[in-house]
Amino acid sequence: MARNRRSIDKAAIEHHYDLSNEFYELFLDPWMLYTCAYYRTPDGDLEQAQLDKMDLVCRKLRLRRGERLLDIGCGWGSLALWAAKHYGVEAFGVTLSAEQARYARAWIEREGLADVCRVEHRDYRDVDREDPFDKIAAIGIIEHVGVANYPAYFAEVRDLLKPGGLFLNHGITRHRHWRWTPQWQFLIENVFPNGELMHVSYINERMEEQDLEIIDVESLRGHYARTCRHWAERLRSNEKHAIELVGERAYRTWLLYLTSSSVNFEEGSINLYQTLASRPDPATRTVPTTREELYTVDRSAARLRALA
Ligand SMILES: C[S@@+](CC[C@H](N)C(=O)[O-])C[C@H]1O[C@@H](n2cnc3c(N)ncnc32)[C@H](O)[C@@H]1O
């Protein structure tokens, strides 16, 4: 059964992410982030908002020089690279997409960061538990995990984390009263085979059951509506090239998915939550006590652009 689930997951990820790196470059930002951005101003652009998102994630995880970071579902390697480059951590990312892993490795080589940053084409269930991490980011993977697998997944995360370590789950959720619709059926069949959403309270409860202590929960729903709108606009402005790469059917399907997702975030049937949790350490109380340090560092656009 477990083996079967793995091959289903692999086929689903290949269907979505191995479409072609070049196709995703047509609508994502230059850092190739494929999750909700963080707009610090209402008129902010996508590029800036994605840099702000990566930095927010690193600050929520309180990354410190020399720590080991695991990025589960690392996409094209952006957060792992950002954290290694700007926070001095040793970053390890895993993705189930061979195309993404190939892209990430070439990028890491170009940046000369191969000694501190590594990305592998690997299922998160195959990460070595014998060598736990200080911090774990899971940005946009819970949607692929499957509701029935939440207990095993969060147990895995806990075991991969050192006592006192922090875990950030950033994922799409559905409203409690959400109902199955033909539109959703279309998206699952054509865009996200095997994708599954749950409401935030359910997810957080499964986390708590696996001894992960919840510290902070933040909704970024409005941010995701804007991100999807930006992606759809960029894809549409590259229509000809996109059709050459993936064909008209896939182009139109992706445009519909990005546009309808923006509307769904806007009206609230789906949401995006960042939940920060820790693996309690019986010896010390290491959890952050305030949000102060998230907002006291220099978060200026000029600083982030200089880092990028
Ligand atoms: C929506 S993307 C998010 C990518 C990246 N974190 C970002 O913020 O741009 C989801 C990622 O989860 C990965 N993924 C899904 N299931 C996985 C699994 N079982 N093991 C490892 N990675 C997985 C996919 O390959 C993909 O890289």
The ligand as an SDF file (V2000), in Angstrom:
LIG
                    3D

 27 29  0  0  0  0  0  0  0  0999 V2000
    4.0030   23.7350   -5.1250 C   0  0  0  0  0  0  0  0  0  0  0  0
    5.6360   23.0830   -5.2660 S   0  0  0  0  0  0  0  0  0  0  0  0
    6.4830   24.1300   -4.1340 C   0  0  0  0  0  0  0  0  0  0  0  0
    7.9300   24.2790   -4.4540 C   0  0  0  0  0  0  0  0  0  0  0  0
    8.7330   25.2180   -3.5550 C   0  0  0  0  0  0  0  0  0  0  0  0
    8.6730   24.8380   -2.1700 N   0  0  0  0  0  0  0  0  0  0  0  0
    8.3210   26.6590   -3.7340 C   0  0  0  0  0  0  0  0  0  0  0  0
    7.9650   27.3010   -2.7500 O   0  0  0  0  0  0  0  0  0  0  0  0
    8.4000   27.1740   -4.8580 O   0  0  0  0  0  0  0  0  0  0  0  0
    5.5400   21.4980   -4.4170 C   0  0  0  0  0  0  0  0  0  0  0  0
    6.8280   20.7150   -4.3450 C   0  0  0  0  0  0  0  0  0  0  0  0
    6.6420   19.5500   -3.5430 O   0  0  0  0  0  0  0  0  0  0  0  0
    7.3600   18.4700   -4.1260 C   0  0  0  0  0  0  0  0  0  0  0  0
    6.8380   17.1850   -3.6290 N   0  0  0  0  0  0  0  0  0  0  0  0
    5.5690   16.7080   -3.6970 C   0  0  0  0  0  0  0  0  0  0  0  0
    5.5040   15.4810   -3.1260 N   0  0  0  0  0  0  0  0  0  0  0  0
    6.7500   15.1850   -2.6780 C   0  0  0  0  0  0  0  0  0  0  0  0
    7.3390   14.0730   -1.9990 C   0  0  0  0  0  0  0  0  0  0  0  0
    6.6120   13.0040   -1.6830 N   0  0  0  0  0  0  0  0  0  0  0  0
    8.6360   14.1290   -1.6700 N   0  0  0  0  0  0  0  0  0  0  0  0
    9.4060   15.2080   -2.0040 C   0  0  0  0  0  0  0  0  0  0  0  0
    8.9100   16.2950   -2.6450 N   0  0  0  0  0  0  0  0  0  0  0  0
    7.6150   16.2800   -2.9900 C   0  0  0  0  0  0  0  0  0  0  0  0
    7.1940   18.7000   -5.6100 C   0  0  0  0  0  0  0  0  0  0  0  0
    8.1460   17.9610   -6.3540 O   0  0  0  0  0  0  0  0  0  0  0  0
    7.3970   20.2140   -5.6730 C   0  0  0  0  0  0  0  0  0  0  0  0
    8.7710   20.5130   -5.7160 O   0  0  0  0  0  0  0  0  0  0  0  0
  1  2  1  0
  2  3  1  0
  2 10  1  0
  3  4  1  0
  4  5  1  0
  5  6  1  0
  5  7  1  0
  7  8  2  0
  7  9  1  0
 10 11  1  0
 11 12  1  0
 11 26  1  0
 12 13  1  0
 13 14  1  0
 13 24  1  0
 14 15  1  0
 14 23  1  0
 15 16  2  0
 16 17  1  0
 17 18  1  0
 17 23  2  0
 18 19  1  0
 18 20  2  0
 20 21  1  0
 21 22  2  0
 22 23  1  0
 24 25  1  0
 24 26  1  0
 26 27  1  0
M  CHG  2   2   1   9  -1
M  END
$$$$
